[in-house]
Each structure stands twice: as structure tokens, then as C-alpha cells.
Amino acid sequence: MKLCYTGFVVILVPTYWWQYGLANFLWSSNLALLITLLGLWLESSLLVSMMALSVLIPELGWAVDFTVRLVAGPEFVSFRGTRYMFDSGIPLFVRALSLYHLILPVFLLWAIHRLGYHRRALMGQTLLGWTVLPLSYLVGKPTANINWVFGFIDPPQQLLSGIGFVLFLMALYPLVLFLPVHLLLRRVFR
């Protein structure tokens, strides 16, 4: 499993770097893909547990958005999440690599089943998020809107200052994304 996962990452990283640039690896899903690789090789329940907190809810949203667009057409939903998957300007091979979004949550649950759920994952993921969100704002652009730091739907948002919105996300993500998954995983993987 480790070798297959590593092989996929070895193909994805240079391809994504060429297509999207280095800042694209700040997306929580791309970070989760890379940190999970490290977690697998180190057999670290903390790292795989943190990545599960980070991506289980967003990846579910990605899967729903992609499925709706696949069935109803690329322009059916206004959410930008998977619009790129239907952009013929992006090579098909690059878009096909993005199907890892469908597999990563299941893989993380399998890894937690094997390694156990780490009770400190919530703190670890919160601290990582508090690092990645400001960094996404500093190096990202509103057009890429990495981790939604410029707004949720059509950036940039106008209600708060840029820094104010990032601080809002730093409070929101742990409460809305990480905590519910933490409570569920802690209960399921005793």
C-alpha cells in the first residue's frame, strides 16, 4: 500500500506543480495527500488522524459537487469546487489525477482503522490550519482562492478585511470542520 500511494504522489506532485504552481499544494486536500504519505511511512496515527479531520467534510462536498456536475452538466452548480474538472483547457490526465479526492477519505479511514485514531489530532490539525490559512492568504491570489481565504463563492468577499476574514476562518474551520469529525472518529475508533 505504501509503495502504491508513494507512486501516485510521485506522479501527481510534478504534474500539479507544472500545471498549477507550488502554491496549489497549500490546498488542504493536497496537503492531506502529502502529509498522509508521511504518516503512512512513519506509521503515525497522529498525522493520518489530523488529515482526516482536515478533509473528510470538504472531500464529501467535492464528491457531491463533482457527481452533480457529472450528471446534470458542468454549469449546474454555482459552487466553484469542481468546475476545473470539466475545463478542457486543463489536460485530461491532470484532471484524472484529481479523482484522488474521491478515494482519499476512504483511504484515511482505512489508515485510521489500521493505526488508530489519535486523540490529539484536533489540536494538531487546528495548529496546522492556523499556519496554512495565513500562508494561503499571503502567497495565494483571489483567482485561485486557496482554502477559500478570499471568500467562499466568488472572491473576494467584502464584509471583512482580508486579515479579518482569515482570522474568521481560523476560528470557523476548527469548529465546523475539525471538531465534528474529531468527535465522530473518537467515538467510532475507540
C-alpha positions as CSV (number, residue, x, y, z in Angstrom):
1,M,0.0,0.0,0.0
2,K,2.8,2.4,0.9
3,L,4.5,1.9,-2.4
4,C,1.4,2.3,-4.5
5,Y,0.5,5.5,-2.6
6,T,4.0,6.8,-3.0
7,G,4.0,6.0,-6.7
8,F,0.8,8.0,-7.1
9,V,2.2,11.0,-5.2
10,V,5.4,10.8,-7.3
11,I,3.3,11.2,-10.4
12,L,0.9,13.8,-9.0
13,V,3.4,16.3,-7.5
14,P,5.4,17.3,-10.6
15,T,2.3,17.2,-12.7
16,Y,0.4,19.6,-10.4
17,W,3.5,21.8,-9.9
18,W,3.8,22.2,-13.6
19,Q,0.0,22.8,-14.1
20,Y,-0.9,24.9,-11.1
21,G,2.3,26.1,-9.4
22,L,3.8,25.5,-6.0
23,A,1.1,27.5,-4.0
24,N,-1.5,24.9,-5.1
25,F,0.0,22.5,-2.6
26,L,-1.4,24.6,0.2
27,W,-4.9,23.4,-0.6
28,S,-6.0,21.3,2.4
29,S,-6.7,18.3,0.1
30,N,-3.2,18.4,-1.5
31,L,-1.6,18.9,1.9
32,A,-3.5,15.9,3.2
33,L,-2.4,13.8,0.3
34,L,1.3,14.7,1.1
35,I,1.1,14.5,4.9
36,T,-0.8,11.2,4.7
37,L,2.2,9.8,2.7
38,L,4.5,10.8,5.5
39,G,2.0,9.4,8.0
40,L,2.0,6.1,6.2
41,W,5.7,5.7,6.1
42,L,6.1,6.8,9.8
43,E,3.0,4.8,10.7
44,S,1.8,7.8,12.6
45,S,-1.7,7.7,13.8
46,L,-1.4,11.4,14.7
47,L,-0.7,12.5,11.1
48,V,-3.4,10.4,9.4
49,S,-5.9,11.4,12.1
50,M,-5.1,15.1,11.5
51,M,-5.6,14.7,7.8
52,A,-8.9,13.0,8.3
53,L,-10.1,16.0,10.3
54,S,-8.9,18.3,7.6
55,V,-10.5,16.7,4.6
56,L,-13.4,14.4,5.4
57,I,-16.1,17.0,5.2
58,P,-14.6,19.1,2.3
59,E,-13.9,15.9,0.3
60,L,-17.5,14.9,0.8
61,G,-18.5,18.3,-0.6
62,W,-16.1,17.8,-3.5
63,A,-17.6,14.4,-4.3
64,V,-21.2,15.7,-4.2
65,D,-20.3,18.7,-6.4
66,F,-18.5,16.5,-8.9
67,T,-21.3,14.0,-9.0
68,V,-24.0,16.6,-9.6
69,R,-21.9,18.3,-12.3
70,L,-21.2,14.9,-13.9
71,V,-24.9,14.1,-14.0
72,A,-26.5,17.5,-14.6
73,G,-23.8,19.3,-16.5
74,P,-20.7,21.3,-15.6
75,E,-22.6,24.6,-15.1
76,F,-25.4,23.2,-13.0
77,V,-24.0,24.2,-9.6
78,S,-22.5,27.7,-9.0
79,F,-20.0,26.4,-6.4
80,R,-16.5,26.5,-7.9
81,G,-15.3,23.4,-6.2
82,T,-15.1,21.0,-9.2
83,R,-15.6,23.4,-12.1
84,Y,-12.0,22.7,-13.1
85,M,-12.7,19.0,-13.7
86,F,-14.7,20.0,-16.7
87,D,-12.3,22.6,-18.1
88,S,-11.0,21.3,-21.4
89,G,-8.1,23.8,-21.1
90,I,-6.7,21.6,-18.4
91,P,-5.2,18.3,-19.8
92,L,-7.4,15.3,-19.1
93,F,-4.5,13.5,-17.4
94,V,-4.2,16.3,-14.8
95,R,-7.9,16.3,-14.2
96,A,-7.9,12.5,-13.9
97,L,-5.3,12.8,-11.1
98,S,-7.8,14.9,-9.2
99,L,-10.1,11.9,-8.8
100,Y,-8.0,11.1,-5.7
101,H,-10.4,13.4,-3.9
102,L,-12.9,10.6,-4.1
103,I,-10.5,8.0,-2.7
104,L,-8.6,9.9,-0.1
105,P,-11.4,10.0,2.6
106,V,-11.8,6.2,2.3
107,F,-8.1,5.7,2.4
108,L,-7.8,7.9,5.5
109,L,-10.5,5.9,7.3
110,W,-8.7,2.7,6.4
111,A,-5.4,4.1,7.7
112,I,-7.1,5.2,11.0
113,H,-8.6,1.7,11.3
114,R,-5.1,0.2,10.9
115,L,-3.1,2.8,13.0
116,G,-5.8,4.0,15.4
117,Y,-7.3,7.4,15.9
118,H,-5.0,9.8,17.8
119,R,-6.8,11.9,20.4
120,R,-4.5,14.9,19.9
121,A,-5.4,15.2,16.2
122,L,-7.8,18.1,16.8
123,M,-5.1,20.2,18.4
124,G,-2.6,19.2,15.8
125,Q,-4.9,20.0,12.9
126,T,-6.0,23.2,14.4
127,L,-2.4,24.4,14.8
128,L,-1.6,23.3,11.2
129,G,-4.7,25.1,10.0
130,W,-3.6,28.2,11.8
131,T,-0.4,28.1,9.9
132,V,-1.7,27.2,6.5
133,L,-4.6,29.7,6.3
134,P,-2.5,32.8,6.8
135,L,0.1,31.4,4.4
136,S,-2.6,30.7,1.8
137,Y,-3.6,34.3,2.1
138,L,-0.1,35.7,1.8
139,V,1.1,33.6,-1.2
140,G,-2.3,33.0,-2.8
141,K,-4.3,35.1,-5.3
142,P,-8.0,35.8,-5.2
143,T,-8.4,34.0,-8.6
144,A,-7.0,30.7,-7.1
145,N,-8.6,31.4,-3.6
146,I,-6.7,28.6,-1.9
147,N,-8.6,27.3,1.1
148,W,-11.3,29.9,0.5
149,V,-9.2,32.6,2.2
150,F,-10.6,35.3,-0.1
151,G,-14.2,34.3,0.2
152,F,-16.5,31.2,-0.1
153,I,-18.1,31.5,-3.5
154,D,-16.9,34.3,-5.7
155,P,-13.9,36.0,-4.3
156,P,-13.0,38.4,-2.9
157,Q,-15.5,38.8,-0.1
158,Q,-16.3,42.4,1.0
159,L,-17.7,42.0,4.6
160,L,-14.4,41.8,6.4
161,S,-10.8,43.0,5.8
162,G,-8.6,40.3,4.2
163,I,-6.9,39.6,7.5
164,G,-10.2,39.7,9.4
165,F,-11.6,37.0,7.1
166,V,-8.6,34.8,7.6
167,L,-9.0,35.2,11.4
168,F,-12.7,34.3,11.0
169,L,-11.7,31.1,9.0
170,M,-9.1,30.3,11.7
171,A,-12.0,30.2,14.2
172,L,-14.6,28.6,11.9
173,Y,-12.6,25.7,10.4
174,P,-11.8,24.1,13.8
175,L,-15.4,24.5,15.0
176,V,-17.2,23.5,11.8
177,L,-14.9,21.1,10.0
178,F,-12.5,19.6,12.5
179,L,-14.4,19.3,15.8
180,P,-17.5,17.3,14.4
181,V,-15.2,14.8,12.6
182,H,-13.0,14.6,15.7
183,L,-15.9,13.7,17.9
184,L,-17.2,11.1,15.4
185,L,-13.8,9.5,14.8
186,R,-13.1,9.4,18.5
187,R,-16.3,7.6,19.1
188,V,-16.1,5.2,16.2
189,F,-12.4,4.3,16.6
190,R,-12.1,3.8,20.4
